[in-house]
Amino acid sequence: MSLRWRIAGALIIVISLTVAWNLAASYYTIQRQLDAFVGGLGRIEASNLARQLSRAYTAANGWGAVDSALLATGYLYESRSEHREGHESGDGGESDEGFHLDNVRVVIVNLDGRIVRDNFSDLETGALTRELSGQRRAIQDLGSGQTVGFVYLDVNQNFLDTESGIFLRDLLLSSIASGLFILLIAMSLAASLSRRITAPISALTQATRAIAQRDDAGLLPVTSNDELGQMSATFNQMSTALQRQRALRNRLINDVSHELNTPLTVIQLEAKALLDDLQQPDQAAQQIIQEVSMLRNLVNDLSWLAETDSGELQLRLEQTFIGPLLTSEVERWQAQAQARHISLSLEPLPPLPASELDPARIRQALGNIIHNALQHSDGGRALVAAKAAEDGFLDITVTDDGAGIDPADLPHVFERFYRADQSRSRGRGLGLDIARAILEAHGGAIAVTSEGIGKGVTVVARLPLPARI
């Protein structure tokens, strides 16, 4: 059985039991209250009838006025069958003074236990009574205050029985009809609720199956803000991230293949030219060494990025002054800057405190930033500067007036192997990503800005300074 029908079935069972319990509890409670009410009315009516009979006995100085008292209270019937016929036809059998609607039997006995009057005529006058049921009240001679007999009301235990039975039956039928109506509504609501609960789950199952089969799963509709909506939204985020990672992985494979294929092709061509005596050995060796160096650097970069992605990057922190480190790094890149006719300089540095840094990693990050500036400039100048910011960070700025970056490409500059101009000279496209990983591992950050093509690039590397005491 599917989850949808299990949920709907469970809801219907719970609602059915709740409705049945409420019906039973309500019927039982009303029945008890009605019985108590009827019993109270019976006691009141018995007391009233006893007072009427006492006045009649006192006025007649005997039992001679019993029939008139019963007639006045509505309990005197010419015969039991006639009373029943009159009651069933609705044209007799009750007095306007009496509130009862049922055939109520009244038996009057004297102190000796002999029958004075039975309004149903089931017992002969003067006969000794057996044990009688119903409400028992004493009849007194009001003149002397002595008890002269007893009256038994509702001997057959049918006081208001018909009316109460009809009321309870109608109540039960109406309650059952209401319960069935509520149950039908509950069934429709349960089916709708179960469908609403299981629809996102079914869509999620199909989408995950599509992902497992390497198909595009698409995005799930988010129609609410509850847990189901949050589940769909979270899956959409995961699906988008998976698709993005799949695209990045495919591009990474293509780019790595390209980056590996180009130097291998050059090496193969140089070796073949050397073999065919078409290339000088020293020139071929120099070209092969250059390409092998590029391959080694690419492998090292990929290995280093794998280390950072897996969270295994280890920093060897020590007290380091950034000034000497910047000076040595600028000097290291002077040869390449001169080869490209670029003026690489370091602005005079203000006094800067020592920070907890990994010098080797920071040199690698700064080297990547400076190399990136030199690689995309031909002529012109590149300027390195550093200053302490007011927010407790050290800002290292590398500015060039080279090719610049289109604003549309700025969000992608930290993506691996990304090159805004695919026709540019070869480059691994990993430098800024490596620099960012190193700076973030130190608790810092990096930002790249450019006003557009041909207007240069500014890279700001931020490192935390020690707190001032």
VOGU-3710 file (C-alpha; in Angstrom, 3 decimals, decimal comma):
1> mslrwriaga> 0,000/0,000/0,000  1,322/3,430/-0,903  2,190/6,055/1,690  -0,655/8,237/0,457  -3,311/5,629/1,212  -1,713/4,703/4,535  -1,871/8,342/5,637  -5,448/8,741/4,393  -6,503/5,456/6,025  -4,923/6,375/9,351
11> liivisltva> -6,624/9,774/9,350  -9,992/8,258/8,465  -9,681/5,620/11,221  -8,750/8,235/13,818  -11,584/10,538/12,766  -14,088/7,652/12,666  -13,125/6,538/16,168  -13,343/10,119/17,391  -16,799/10,620/15,873  -18,039/7,265/17,227
21> wnlaasyyti> -16,682/8,016/20,688  -18,281/11,457/20,716  -21,617/9,985/19,589  -21,543/7,315/22,274  -20,440/9,723/24,996  -23,023/12,321/23,993  -25,855/9,754/23,808  -24,930/8,250/27,172  -24,631/11,652/28,838  -27,932/12,943/27,426
31> qrqldafvgg> -29,682/9,713/28,368  -28,493/9,976/31,952  -29,475/13,637/32,152  -32,860/12,893/30,639  -33,452/10,005/33,030  -32,544/12,269/35,928  -34,848/14,949/34,566  -37,702/12,520/34,091  -37,131/11,110/37,583  -37,266/14,599/39,019
41> lgrieasnla> -40,470/15,348/37,173  -41,933/12,101/38,463  -41,147/12,980/42,056  -42,652/16,431/41,647  -45,757/15,008/39,966  -46,172/12,374/42,675  -45,999/15,039/45,385  -48,541/17,203/43,561  -50,877/14,254/43,071  -50,588/13,316/46,777
51> rqlsraytaa> -51,568/16,877/47,784  -54,562/16,821/45,409  -55,701/13,488/46,832  -55,162/14,730/50,401  -57,377/17,763/49,778  -60,011/15,584/48,083  -59,964/13,089/50,987  -60,260/15,888/53,550  -63,050/17,626/51,625  -65,068/14,397/51,204
61> ngwgavdsal> -64,059/13,015/54,605  -63,182/9,782/52,795  -62,273/8,278/49,466  -65,422/9,383/47,683  -63,710/12,226/45,781  -60,759/10,157/44,523  -62,058/9,965/40,941  -62,614/13,695/40,743  -59,061/14,316/41,982  -57,650/11,868/39,410
71> latgylyesr> -59,771/13,479/36,712  -58,548/16,947/37,680  -54,911/15,815/37,413  -55,463/13,904/34,165  -54,983/10,377/35,500  -58,528/9,046/35,258  -59,400/6,958/32,166  -62,786/5,346/31,548  -60,911/2,243/30,449  -57,295/1,430/29,700
81> sehreghesg> -57,993/0,576/26,032  -59,961/3,766/25,480  -57,149/5,789/27,010  -54,632/4,171/24,706  -56,798/4,738/21,646  -57,322/8,335/22,645  -53,637/8,855/23,281  -52,641/7,302/19,965  -55,202/9,360/18,030  -54,244/12,522/19,912
91> dggesdegfh> -57,839/13,523/20,792  -57,991/12,613/24,455  -56,396/10,766/27,308  -54,754/13,732/28,940  -55,902/16,802/30,741  -54,675/20,279/30,069  -53,574/20,406/33,677  -51,264/17,392/33,417  -47,854/17,588/31,704  -47,445/13,866/31,055
101> ldnvrvvivn> -48,019/12,379/27,586  -47,669/8,652/28,406  -50,017/6,073/29,841  -49,255/6,606/33,521  -50,669/4,131/35,968  -51,805/5,383/39,384  -52,736/3,067/42,247  -54,181/4,310/45,565  -54,174/2,078/48,667  -55,349/2,586/52,234
111> ldgrivrdnf> -53,370/1,943/55,363  -54,459/-1,694/55,356  -52,877/-2,181/51,967  -56,138/-2,640/50,134  -56,826/-1,138/46,749  -58,815/2,103/46,772  -58,425/2,926/43,087  -56,427/1,636/40,095  -56,827/3,979/37,151  -55,950/1,126/34,774
121> sdletgaltr> -58,472/-1,166/36,547  -55,933/-3,986/36,616  -56,549/-4,497/40,371  -59,996/-4,849/41,956  -61,063/-2,356/44,560  -60,640/-3,757/48,063  -58,079/-6,367/47,055  -54,857/-6,611/48,964  -51,939/-5,138/47,105  -48,766/-6,854/46,230
131> elsgqrraiq> -45,519/-4,920/46,121  -45,896/-1,962/43,765  -43,239/0,090/41,997  -43,233/3,784/41,082  -43,161/6,962/43,117  -44,807/6,403/46,547  -46,306/9,323/48,457  -48,451/9,460/51,572  -52,076/10,748/51,485  -53,070/12,621/54,624
141> dlgsgqtvgf> -56,242/13,842/56,241  -55,450/17,532/56,347  -57,804/18,035/59,247  -56,134/15,582/61,590  -52,729/15,354/59,898  -52,946/11,554/59,925  -51,817/9,400/57,025  -54,772/7,610/55,528  -53,205/5,876/52,576  -50,621/5,959/49,830
151> vyldvnqnfl> -50,552/6,753/46,159  -48,209/4,996/43,711  -47,450/7,007/40,572  -46,038/5,406/37,428  -46,508/1,870/38,612  -45,622/0,463/35,205  -42,451/2,610/34,969  -43,529/4,396/31,795  -43,569/7,996/32,957  -42,664/10,088/29,905
161> dtesgiflrd> -41,217/6,906/28,417  -42,590/7,436/24,933  -41,508/11,042/24,675  -38,028/10,430/26,083  -37,593/7,389/23,828  -38,625/9,371/20,758  -36,306/12,184/21,757  -33,352/9,839/22,233  -34,099/8,023/18,982  -34,305/11,282/17,030
171> lllssiasgl> -31,140/12,474/18,723  -29,329/9,262/17,819  -30,475/9,396/14,192  -29,493/13,036/13,811  -26,142/12,369/15,503  -25,469/9,432/13,189  -26,379/11,522/10,156  -24,108/14,336/11,376  -21,348/11,821/12,066  -21,617/10,359/8,573
181> filliamsla> -21,530/13,847/7,070  -18,486/14,729/9,141  -16,888/11,433/8,143  -17,440/12,164/4,443  -15,883/15,598/4,856  -13,029/14,039/6,839  -12,441/11,458/4,114  -12,190/14,146/1,453  -9,899/16,246/3,648  -7,779/13,187/4,475
191> aslsrritap> -7,442/12,333/0,788  -6,520/15,941/-0,019  -4,059/16,173/2,869  -2,414/12,842/2,033  -2,118/13,896/-1,604  -0,592/17,228/-0,539  1,897/15,446/1,721  2,891/12,716/-0,717  2,971/14,806/-3,924  6,269/16,550/-3,023
201> isaltqatra> 7,680/13,234/-1,818  6,742/11,528/-5,094  8,241/14,414/-7,066  11,379/14,196/-4,918  11,619/10,452/-5,553  11,366/10,928/-9,319  13,889/13,761/-9,244  16,427/11,775/-7,203  15,938/8,807/-9,542  16,654/11,129/-12,473
211> iaqrddagll> 19,810/12,365/-10,754  20,897/8,789/-10,089  20,451/8,080/-13,800  22,543/11,194/-14,606  19,608/13,040/-16,120  18,654/16,635/-15,465  16,174/16,417/-12,609  14,796/19,916/-12,946  13,522/21,935/-10,023  10,665/20,947/-7,723
221> pvtsndelgq> 7,757/23,372/-7,278  7,817/25,124/-3,901  4,196/25,835/-2,970  4,450/26,390/0,791  6,740/27,538/3,583  6,255/24,472/5,780  8,566/21,462/6,128  7,505/20,080/2,749  8,219/23,390/1,056  11,572/23,598/2,828
231> msatfnqmst> 12,349/20,052/1,682  11,626/20,969/-1,946  13,625/24,203/-1,675  16,567/22,358/-0,121  16,450/19,733/-2,857  16,405/22,477/-5,486  19,511/23,985/-3,907  21,186/20,578/-3,871  20,151/19,858/-7,459  21,411/23,242/-8,627
241> alqrqralrn> 24,700/22,711/-6,791  25,056/19,218/-8,290  24,407/20,497/-11,793  26,859/23,318/-11,260  29,465/20,902/-9,907  28,832/18,555/-12,812  29,342/21,403/-15,256  32,460/22,531/-13,401  33,788/18,979/-13,345  33,235/18,581/-17,078
251> rlindvshel> 34,894/21,908/-17,727  37,715/21,000/-15,341  38,317/17,754/-17,208  38,298/19,551/-20,550  40,568/22,328/-19,308  43,002/19,967/-17,620  43,056/17,841/-20,747  43,783/20,943/-22,800  46,429/22,175/-20,377  48,111/18,774/-20,408
261> ntpltviqle> 47,745/18,187/-24,123  49,354/21,461/-25,204  52,771/20,969/-23,510  52,775/17,273/-24,395  52,169/18,172/-28,018  54,990/20,734/-27,925  57,315/18,201/-26,314  56,381/15,598/-28,921  56,968/18,032/-31,797  60,296/19,212/-30,366
271> akallddlqq> 61,446/15,626/-29,859  60,439/14,672/-33,402  62,141/17,749/-34,836  65,246/16,878/-32,861  65,072/13,318/-34,141  64,739/14,532/-37,744  67,582/17,042/-37,279  65,148/19,903/-37,817  65,839/21,492/-34,428  68,979/22,415/-32,559
281> pdqaaqqiiq> 69,509/20,268/-29,429  69,934/23,225/-27,078  66,797/24,940/-28,377  64,785/21,732/-28,237  66,034/20,981/-24,723  65,187/24,487/-23,542  61,658/24,245/-24,990  61,114/20,773/-23,540  62,338/21,896/-20,099  59,971/24,865/-20,243
291> evsmlrnlvn> 56,993/22,665/-21,106  57,889/20,080/-18,460  58,159/22,894/-15,911  54,687/24,047/-16,903  53,371/20,496/-16,498  54,999/20,208/-13,088  53,513/23,517/-11,973  50,077/22,435/-13,175  50,311/19,139/-11,294  51,499/20,941/-8,159
301> dlswlaetds> 48,643/23,429/-8,372  46,056/20,695/-8,836  47,519/18,725/-5,947  47,486/21,823/-3,756  43,856/22,613/-4,645  42,869/19,013/-3,856  44,506/19,474/-0,469  42,525/22,650/0,247  39,250/21,182/-1,009  39,589/18,193/1,314
311> gelqlrleqt> 40,225/20,460/4,297  43,742/19,109/4,826  45,564/22,414/4,297  48,147/22,775/7,044  49,530/26,209/7,977  52,817/26,710/9,763  52,133/29,982/11,527  54,897/32,163/12,908  55,457/35,805/13,726  56,047/37,410/10,331
321> figplltsev> 56,603/41,019/9,240  54,807/41,615/5,953  57,218/44,363/4,793  60,292/42,198/4,130  58,090/39,518/2,630  56,586/41,992/0,133  60,013/43,373/-0,732  61,457/39,952/-1,491  58,433/38,940/-3,551  58,608/42,102/-5,718
331> erwqaqaqar> 62,301/41,485/-6,289  61,589/37,884/-7,289  59,272/38,988/-10,102  61,399/41,850/-11,393  63,012/39,723/-14,115  59,682/38,712/-15,627  58,410/42,296/-15,340  61,418/43,611/-17,213  61,029/40,930/-19,886  57,488/42,208/-20,503
341> hislsleplp> 58,590/45,852/-20,260  56,505/46,414/-17,120  57,536/48,718/-14,315  56,975/46,699/-11,121  57,415/48,736/-7,932  56,622/48,678/-4,221  55,292/51,770/-2,535  57,064/52,833/0,663  55,529/50,857/3,491  54,355/52,331/6,785
351> plpaseldpa> 55,404/50,606/10,015  53,384/47,382/10,209  53,203/44,970/13,164  54,115/41,307/12,908  51,268/38,858/12,311  50,754/35,115/12,735  51,287/33,952/9,150  52,628/31,047/7,149  55,365/32,842/5,178  55,647/30,221/2,450
361> rirqalgnii> 51,911/30,185/1,796  51,669/33,994/1,830  54,563/34,203/-0,667  52,706/31,740/-2,886  49,502/33,808/-2,728  51,291/37,116/-3,382  53,327/35,526/-6,164  50,147/34,326/-7,870  48,599/37,802/-7,630  51,708/39,584/-8,974
371> hnalqhsdgg> 52,177/36,959/-11,703  48,562/37,413/-12,736  49,072/41,183/-13,006  52,228/40,748/-15,111  50,678/38,092/-17,328  47,859/40,358/-18,435  49,931/43,476/-18,959  52,286/44,351/-21,775  54,205/47,484/-20,967  52,824/49,919/-18,455
381> ralvaakaae> 53,270/49,496/-14,732  52,274/47,387/-11,744  52,222/48,788/-8,224  52,280/46,903/-4,910  51,242/48,694/-1,697  50,195/47,797/1,850  48,494/49,633/4,704  46,664/48,924/7,912  42,897/49,389/7,612  40,720/50,765/10,382
391> dgflditvtd> 38,801/47,497/10,756  41,859/45,584/11,989  42,984/44,143/8,660  46,114/44,590/6,579  45,265/45,514/2,958  47,820/44,479/0,329  46,985/46,067/-3,038  48,355/45,033/-6,445  47,322/47,448/-9,219  48,139/47,237/-12,923
401> dgagidpadl> 47,116/49,285/-15,959  46,871/46,282/-18,255  44,052/44,635/-20,202  41,412/45,008/-17,481  38,343/42,820/-16,983  34,852/43,209/-18,325  32,367/43,779/-15,427  30,395/40,738/-16,628  33,472/38,543/-16,056  34,334/39,807/-12,562
411> phvferfyra> 32,115/37,278/-10,705  34,002/34,420/-12,427  37,624/35,453/-11,890  38,057/33,022/-8,981  36,687/30,037/-10,918  39,287/27,492/-11,833  40,611/27,592/-15,410  38,408/30,589/-16,121  39,733/32,951/-18,793  37,606/35,860/-19,934
421> dqsrsrgrgl> 39,322/35,851/-23,321  39,791/32,279/-24,492  42,175/33,470/-27,204  44,681/34,762/-24,642  48,065/33,212/-24,137  48,249/30,023/-22,217  47,750/30,153/-18,477  46,611/27,669/-15,896  43,773/29,864/-14,587  44,347/28,654/-11,002
431> gldiaraile> 46,370/31,495/-9,489  43,609/33,624/-8,007  41,741/30,583/-6,704  44,875/29,389/-4,905  45,486/32,879/-3,509  41,945/33,075/-2,213  42,229/29,671/-0,496  45,461/30,705/1,246  44,098/34,054/2,417  40,839/32,569/3,670
441> ahggaiavts> 42,816/29,903/5,552  44,532/32,791/7,372  41,175/34,409/8,154  41,500/36,954/5,372  39,856/37,632/2,016  40,555/38,793/-1,519  38,687/41,089/-3,907  39,188/42,002/-7,577  37,917/45,226/-9,176  38,220/46,675/-12,666
451> egigkgvtvv> 36,603/49,583/-14,437  36,453/47,660/-17,703  38,448/46,444/-20,660  41,776/48,275/-21,051  41,501/50,050/-17,678  43,588/47,740/-15,543  42,832/45,591/-12,502  43,133/46,117/-8,761  43,488/43,118/-6,446  43,166/43,664/-2,685
461> arlplpari> 44,383/40,885/-0,375  43,299/41,250/3,258  45,021/39,657/6,259  44,036/40,069/9,916  46,345/42,128/12,093  47,014/41,225/15,732  44,593/42,812/18,189  45,872/45,934/19,904  46,176/45,829/23,677
//
